[in-house]
Amino acid sequence: MTVPQVALNSGTSIPQLGFGVFKVDQADAQRVVEDALEVGYRHIDTAAAYNNEQQVGAAIAASGIPREQLFITTKLANPDHKSGEVVAAFDSSLSKLGLDYVDLYLIHWPLPDSHRYVETWRQFERFYDEHSAHAIGVSNFLVPYLETLIESTDIVPSVNQVELHPIFQQRELHEYAAEHGIAVEAWGPLGQGKYDLFGTPAVQALAQAHGKSPAQVVIRWHIQAGNIVIPKSSSRERMAENFDVFDFELSTEEFATMTALDENRRVGGNPAEVN
């Protein structure tokens, strides 16, 4: 099964469907990532704040998959962003992952009250120039923060990873990203179980029409919307199900039905308030 690639402004490309390890316990993380790699995922998304980089690295090493076939993302933890200990934090992440480089390194949150994200980004540019990060990006950046970053630095972020799911589609941010060549990556793409997305009549009807699960319909909607998407699960069966979304397509009308679910309603933290 071939996962589409999204071209990044860094000249690299990222598998559009990946696997996230947010809230995957250390005790289970290596097994979970090994399962995901065996299912077929080649894009793994972790973060220093998840406290499972070492286990992700162990799974990568155990897989025997050539490094160039993998796309690995990690993120700078908020305390290291605040303190300015960016180089030490990046070196620690590489060490825990057992890698010489990451494919994508992200500022996890802008922390606007600390006024450091421009300074942090300049160090990220050095990682990119040194080829220790093949692409650099941000996470949870609102449009004003992106504007400041682009105006104040040399490299436009390759990716903005943000909360994005059917009732919170971030349309203004999507438009800005498209204008500036920034790929949009969805975290919490299935709503994190914080509302009954799978019980929504429109989602259930589409699942029945295509003989798919509600989760598969939502992931397929993300794919057709052009989002990079990183669902997570500790269940190998569910991982395989989430990966099996390339043998059907939503029609124009079906896609519009999903898009009409937007309520502009955030269920995660507001980047303007996370400090």
ZIHUBEL-V77575 format. One record per pair of residues at least 12 apart in sequence whose ideal C-beta (glycine too) atoms are under 10 Angstrom apart, sorted by the first residue. I is the first residue (numbers start at 1). J is the second residue. Records with the same first field share a line. If there is no record, write none. Layout:
I->J, J
This chain:
1->17, 39, 40, 243, 244, 245, 246, 247
2->15, 40, 246
3->15, 16, 17, 18, 40, 41, 42, 43, 71, 223, 243, 245, 246
4->16, 17, 223, 226, 228, 246
5->43, 71
6->158, 159, 183, 184, 185, 226, 227, 228
7->158, 181, 183
8->103, 104, 134, 135, 136, 137, 157, 158, 159, 181, 182, 183, 228
9->135, 137, 155, 156, 157, 158, 159, 180, 181, 182, 183
10->103, 104, 128, 133, 134, 135, 136, 137, 155, 156, 157, 158, 159, 183
11->134, 135, 158
12->71, 103, 104, 134, 135, 158
13->71, 103, 135, 183
14->43, 71, 73, 103, 104, 134, 135, 137, 158, 159, 183, 185, 228
15->41, 42, 43, 44, 70, 71, 103, 228, 229, 230
16->43, 183, 185, 222, 223, 226, 227, 228, 229, 230
17->40, 41, 42, 43, 189, 219, 222, 223, 227, 228, 229, 230, 231, 242, 243, 245, 246
18->36, 41, 42, 43, 44, 45, 71, 72, 73, 185, 228, 229, 230, 231, 232
19->32, 33, 35, 36, 37, 39, 40, 41, 42, 43, 44, 45, 46, 230, 231, 232, 233, 239, 242, 243
20->36, 41, 43, 44, 45, 46, 47, 50, 73, 161, 185, 186, 187, 188, 189, 229, 230, 231, 232, 233
21->33, 36, 44, 45, 46, 47, 50, 52, 53, 55, 56, 59, 230, 232, 234
22->45, 46, 47, 49, 50, 52, 187, 188, 192, 230, 232
23->50, 52, 192, 232, 234
24->46, 50, 51, 52, 55, 56, 232, 233, 234
25->50, 51, 52, 55, 234
26->50, 51, 52, 53, 54, 55
27->52, 55
28->52, 55, 234
29->46, 50, 51, 52, 53, 54, 55, 56, 57, 58, 59, 234
30->52, 54, 55, 56, 57, 58, 59, 60, 61, 62
31->55, 58, 59, 234, 236
32->52, 55, 56, 59, 232, 233, 234, 235, 236, 239
33->46, 52, 55, 56, 57, 58, 59, 60, 62, 63
34->55, 56, 58, 59, 60, 62, 63, 236
35->59, 233, 234, 235, 236, 237, 239, 240
36->56, 59, 63, 232, 233, 234, 236, 239, 240, 242, 243
37->59, 60, 62, 63, 64, 65, 69, 70, 239
38->59, 63, 65, 236, 239, 240
39->236, 237, 238, 239, 240, 241, 242, 243, 244
40->239, 240, 243, 244
41->70, 71, 230, 231, 239, 240, 242, 243
42->63, 65, 69, 70, 71, 72
43->70, 71, 72, 73, 103, 104, 185, 228, 229, 230
44->56, 57, 59, 60, 70, 71, 72, 73, 74, 97, 103, 230
45->71, 72, 73, 74, 75, 104, 106, 139, 161, 185, 187, 228, 230, 232
46->72, 73, 74, 75, 93, 96, 97, 102
47->73, 74, 75, 76, 77, 93, 106, 108, 139, 161
48->74, 75, 76, 77, 78, 79, 80, 89, 90, 92, 93, 96, 108
49->74, 75, 76, 77, 78, 79, 80, 108, 109
50->74, 75, 77, 108
51->77, 96
52->96
53->72, 74, 75, 92, 93, 94, 95, 96, 97, 98, 99
54->93, 95, 96, 97, 98
55->96, 97
56->72, 74, 96, 97, 98, 99
57->72, 74, 93, 94, 95, 96, 97, 98, 99
58->96, 97, 98
60->72, 97, 98, 99
61->97, 98, 99
67->99, 100, 101, 103
68->103
70->99, 103
71->102, 103, 104, 134, 135
72->93, 97, 99, 101, 102, 103, 104, 105, 134
73->102, 103, 104, 105, 106, 133, 135, 137, 139, 159, 161, 185, 228, 230
74->89, 90, 93, 94, 96, 97, 99, 102, 103, 104, 105, 106, 108, 133
75->89, 93, 102, 104, 105, 106, 107, 108, 109, 137, 138, 139, 140, 161
76->89, 90, 93, 105, 106, 107, 108, 109, 120, 123, 124, 138, 139
77->89, 92, 93, 108, 109
78->107, 108, 109, 110, 111, 114, 274, 275
79->111
80->92, 93, 108, 120
81->107, 108, 109, 110, 111, 114, 116, 117, 119, 120
82->109, 111, 113, 114, 116, 120, 275
83->114, 116
84->114, 116, 119, 120, 123
86->105, 107, 116, 119, 120, 121, 122, 123, 124, 126, 127
87->123, 126, 127
89->120, 123
90->102, 105, 123, 124, 126, 127, 132, 133
91->132
93->105
94->127, 132, 133
99->132
100->131, 132
101->127, 130, 131, 132, 133, 134
102->127, 132, 133, 134, 135, 136
103->133, 134, 135, 158
104->133, 134, 135, 136, 137, 158, 159, 161, 183, 185, 228
105->124, 127, 128, 132, 133, 134, 135, 136, 137, 158, 159
106->124, 133, 135, 136, 137, 138, 139, 140, 141, 157, 158, 159, 160, 161, 185
107->120, 121, 124, 136, 137, 138, 139, 140, 141, 145, 149, 157, 160, 161
108->138, 139, 140, 161, 274
109->138, 139, 140, 141, 269, 271, 274, 275
110->138, 139, 140, 141, 142, 144, 145, 146, 148, 149, 271, 272, 274, 275
111->140, 145, 271, 274, 275
112->141, 142, 144, 145, 148, 271, 272, 273, 274, 275
113->272, 273, 274, 275
114->275
115->148
117->138, 141, 145, 148, 149, 152, 153
118->145, 148, 149, 151, 152, 153
119->152, 153
120->138, 149
121->136, 137, 138, 148, 149, 150, 152, 153, 154, 155, 157
122->152, 153, 154, 155
123->136
124->136, 137, 138, 153, 155, 157
125->153, 154, 155
128->154, 155, 158
129->154, 155
133->158
134->158
135->155, 157, 158, 159, 183
136->155, 156, 157, 158, 159
137->155, 156, 157, 158, 159, 160, 161, 182, 183, 185
138->157, 158, 159, 160, 161, 162, 182, 271
139->157, 159, 160, 161, 162, 163, 185, 187, 271
140->160, 161, 162, 163, 187, 268, 269, 270, 271, 272, 274
141->157, 160, 161, 162, 173, 177, 182, 271
142->160, 162, 170, 172, 173, 176, 270, 271, 272
143->160, 170, 172, 173, 175, 176, 177, 180
144->176, 272
145->160, 271, 272
146->160, 173, 176, 177, 180, 182
147->176, 180
150->176, 180, 182
156->177, 180, 181, 182
157->177, 180, 181, 182, 183
158->181, 182, 183, 185
159->177, 182, 183, 184, 185, 228
160->173, 174, 176, 177, 180, 182, 183, 184, 185
161->183, 184, 185, 186, 187, 228, 230
162->174, 177, 184, 185, 186, 187, 188, 227, 266, 268, 271
163->186, 187, 188, 189, 191, 192, 266, 267, 268, 269, 270, 271
164->184, 185, 186, 187, 188, 189, 222, 225, 227, 228, 229, 266, 268
165->186, 187, 188, 189, 190, 191, 192, 194, 195, 197, 218, 221, 222, 227, 229, 261, 262, 265, 266, 267, 268
166->189, 190, 191, 195, 197, 200, 202, 203, 217, 218, 221, 222, 225, 258, 259, 260, 261, 262, 263
167->191, 194, 195, 197, 200, 261, 262, 263, 264, 265, 266, 267
168->186, 188, 191, 195, 261, 262, 263, 264, 265, 266, 267, 268
169->186, 221, 225, 227, 258, 259, 261, 262, 263, 264, 265
170->184, 186, 227, 262, 264, 266
171->259, 262, 264
172->264
174->225, 226, 227
177->226
178->226
183->226, 227, 228
184->222, 225, 226, 227, 228, 229
185->222, 227, 228, 229, 230
186->219, 222, 225, 227, 228, 229, 230, 231
187->228, 229, 230, 231, 232, 268
188->230, 231, 232, 266, 267, 268
189->215, 218, 219, 221, 222, 227, 228, 229, 230, 231, 232, 242
190->214, 215, 218, 219, 222, 229, 231, 232, 233, 242
191->218, 267, 268
192->232, 267, 268
193->267
194->265, 266, 267, 268
195->263, 265, 267
196->214
197->214, 215, 217, 218, 261, 267
198->213, 214, 215, 217, 218
199->214
200->214, 217, 218, 258, 261
202->214, 217, 254, 257, 258, 260, 261
203->215, 217, 218, 221, 257, 258, 261
204->217
205->217, 254, 257
206->218, 220, 221, 248, 250, 251, 254, 255, 257, 258
209->248, 250, 251, 254
210->247, 248, 249, 250, 254
211->248
212->241, 244, 245, 247, 248
213->238, 241, 242, 244, 245
215->231, 233, 238, 241, 242, 245
216->241, 242, 243, 244, 245, 247, 248
217->245, 248, 250, 254, 258
218->231, 242, 245, 258, 261
219->231, 241, 242, 243, 244, 245
220->245, 246, 247, 248, 249, 250, 254, 255, 258
221->245, 250, 254, 255, 257, 258, 259, 261
222->245, 258
223->245, 246, 249, 250
224->245, 249, 250, 252, 254, 255, 258, 259
225->250, 255, 258, 259
229->242, 245
230->242
231->243, 245
